Amino acid sequence: MKEKGAWSVSGFLGVIIIVGFVALSVFSFYYQYIVVGVFSALLAALVASGITIVQPNQAKVVIFFGKYMGSITNSGLFLTIPLTIRQSVSLRVRNFNSSKLKVNDVEGNPIEIAAVVVFKVVDSAKAVFDVDNYEEFVEIQSETAIRHVATNYPYDNFLDDDISLRGNADIVSDELTKNLQERLNVSGVKVLEARLTHLAYSTEIASAMLQRQQATAILSARKKIVQGAVSMAQMAVEQLEKDGVLELDEERKVNMVNNLMVAIISDRGAQPVLNAGTLY
């Protein structure tokens, strides 16, 4: 199915036609023209069955004895095909807040995740005819997409630059939006935005994973400190040799680098050791 425009004219013109037929019917009955009066009354009722009101940001899907005749997407009073069923479809932007889902991330850790999906109907024909209930369809497919995306990434990652659910929210949201849009194309729905609203480890492993996070963060920080310390020690030795301040042999270079590494990496402030000479 694909949305198309239904035949329609101004509803005020339809009101005028109805008033004309009603007046003709009354006039005919008054002067005993029964056949003309009945025919005029039937025509007035027939035209009246085609009068419909379309609210702003709403579409009317026109169905004539089981056949899709088109949709009216402009707001106002219209006269359309008589004896038709006109089903209303909202074109407004809406939100869907998923419940907290319990899934396993790519590493197999159980996590709780939830998201908000912002969507709107852009094809009323698909929304009505291609799916049974497009609102329920959006809810089910949203939860399916959230589960799918959650299983593709780890909850967190400290040691390398891989994408994680916690550390790369924008990338994960874009992936979720793209995946969800592919699932909802059949229903005529456009996904405007999809973002995570809740992300946490499951309660049964939350304490253990917190300790793991802390340990991983410490290792990551130590790695950065060691890399910086090596770079600073190397730069210090090269600068001293370049300026000619000191002439260091290999043994003294090793001692200097060792002292610099200890001073930089140590958790506590370095305590200087003074050489006071030999006491007799």
Secondary structure by P-SEA (a helix, b strand, c coil): cbbbbcccccaaaaaaaaaaaaaaaaaaaaacaaaaaaaaaaaaaaaaaabbbbcccbbbbbbccccccbbbccccbbbccccbbbbbbbcccbbbbbcbbbbbcccbbbbbbbbbbbcccccccccccccccaaaaaaaaaaaaaaaaaaaccccccccccccccccaaaaaaaaaaaaaaaacccccccccccccccccccccaaaaaaaaaaaaaaaaaaaaaaaaaaaaaaaaaaaaaaccccccaaaaaaaaaaaaaaaaccccbbbbbcccccc
